[in-house]
Amino acid sequence: MVKKSKIKRKTLFLCEECGLGYVDRETAQMCEDWCRKTATCSLEITKKAVYKPNLSALES
């Protein structure tokens, strides 16, 4: 399920699989569905992302 979050005073919808953020719930849901189905990211979907998580923080 897509997560709604406030980041830098903007409301974004986050894909719970990869963490990318979108301005609309529909695109975030498409991203999450794609990620779960294929275990990869779609370039067509991710080019619409407005937020990318700090991946180095996830590695620790």
ChimeraX attribute file (.defattr): number of C-alpha atoms within 10 A of each C-alpha:
attribute: neighborCount
match mode: 1-to-1
recipient: residues
	/A:1	11
	/A:2	21
	/A:3	14
	/A:4	17
	/A:5	13
	/A:6	9
	/A:7	11
	/A:8	7
	/A:9	7
	/A:10	9
	/A:11	14
	/A:12	23
	/A:13	26
	/A:14	28
	/A:15	25
	/A:16	18
	/A:17	17
	/A:18	17
	/A:19	20
	/A:20	21
	/A:21	28
	/A:22	25
	/A:23	17
	/A:24	15
	/A:25	17
	/A:26	12
	/A:27	20
	/A:28	28
	/A:29	19
	/A:30	15
	/A:31	31
	/A:32	23
	/A:33	17
	/A:34	17
	/A:35	17
	/A:36	13
	/A:37	10
	/A:38	9
	/A:39	12
	/A:40	12
	/A:41	17
	/A:42	13
	/A:43	9
	/A:44	9
	/A:45	15
	/A:46	18
	/A:47	9
	/A:48	16
	/A:49	21
	/A:50	12
	/A:51	16
	/A:52	13
	/A:53	12
	/A:54	9
	/A:55	10
	/A:56	7
	/A:57	7
	/A:58	7
	/A:59	6
	/A:60	5
